[in-house]
Amino acid sequence: MKGKMAYHIFYWLLYIGGLASYYYVFIDYGFGVTVMVTFVCGLSTILIANALEKRLLIVLGVLLCFSSLIFIGVKTLIEII
């Protein structure tokens, strides 16, 4: 039980770290950092969730992987229009 709790804690720390990288979106040329950090954190959370066999956590990891790309795409479309 203690081993799974450690994986859950590490999962949520990685997930929060990925979400915290959105800070760099609002800095000039920070979108590259945001995309890389969220993608790496998302892949790491997917691997941990797969080891824990939790489908909901896997879905959250996939959303984290692609959320920065969607966010930047929408932000760019808004600036174009």
N, C-alpha and C positions, 0 to 999 in steps of 0.2 A: 504493500500500500504506500509506503514512503517513497518508493521509486517512481510510482505513477504521479504522486503529488509533486515531485521535483520536476517531472516532465511537464506537468500542467503549469507550474510556475514559470518555467523557462519558455513555454509556448506563449503565455500571456505577456511576458517581458519582451519577447521578440515582436509580438503583434503590436504592442504599445510603442515600441521603438520604430516600427514601420509607419505607424500613424503619426508619430512625432516628426518624422522626416518631411511632412507637409509644410513645415515651417520654412523650408528652403524654396518652396514654390514662389514665394513672394519676394525673393531676393533675385537680382539680375543673374540670369543663366543658372539658377539653382534648380531648374527642372530636371537637369541631368542627374544631379545628386538624388533628388526625390525619386526618380524612376528607378535608379540603380538600387537604392536602399530598400524601397518598398518591394521591388522584385526579389531581391535576395532574402529579405525577411519573410516574404510570402512563401517562397520555395522552402525555406527552413521550417516554417510553421506547417506546411503541407507534409513534410517528411516526419515531423514529430507527431502530427495528428494521425498519420498513417500508422505509425508505430503504436499509438494508443488505440487505434481502430475506432475512431470517432468521426463519423461522416460529417457532422455539423461543423466540426473544427476544420475539416478538410475544405469544406465550402467557404468558410471564412478566410482560409489561407489563399484560396483561388481568387476571391474577391479582393484581397489585399494585393495580390500580384498585379491585377489589371486595373485597380482603382486609380492609380496615378496616371496611367495612360488615358483612361476615360476622362479624368478630371482635366488634364492638360489639353486633351482634344476639345472638350466643351469650352474651356477657357479661350482657346485659340479661335474657335468658331464665333464666340461672342465678340472677340476683338476684331475679327474680319467683318462681321456684320455691323 
